[in-house]
Amino acid sequence: MKIILTHEVSGLGAAGDVVDVKDGYARNYLIPRKFAIRWTKGGEKDVEQIRRARKIHEIQTIEQANQVKAQLEGVKVRLAVRSGDAGRLFGSVTPADIASAIKAAGGPEVDKRRIELGSPIKTLGAHETSVRLHPEVDAKVSIEVVAA
């Protein structure tokens, strides 16, 4: 099935790309989560609009990405969450929580879709996550999860 990506999808492409994927992957995952729309002849007009919007929001050069990386790696991020007696969280820490904690700590504004968690954060303590700033630049962010 041919689809037009509306958001960046790891391993597949960036917003505005027209890609071919398996029917089930498109119908059950990409389209319901608004990561993609079906490709149509009329949808070709949307591709250019999506690409223009992506250029506005994306970090243009590697130098800019390295500057943002230095800012991110210099920020101490503390995230207060509800937890049980044994240090296990009620739920887990989401990329949206991390993005808001980075901004609250005085760091740059980060898109939650660019934050990659290796595994769900479900315990108190220090954790590390990466932020894709540019196709060639990733920033490592240390997060301290504490009880609220």
Secondary structure, DSSP 8 states (H G I E B T S, - for coil): -EEEESS-BTTTB-TT-EEE--HHHIIIIITTTTSEEE--TTTHHHHHHHHHHHHHHS--SHHHHHHHHHHHHT--EEEEE-B-TTSEEEEEE-HHHHHHHHHHTT-----GGGEE-SS-EEESEEEEEEEEEETTEEEEEEEEEEE-
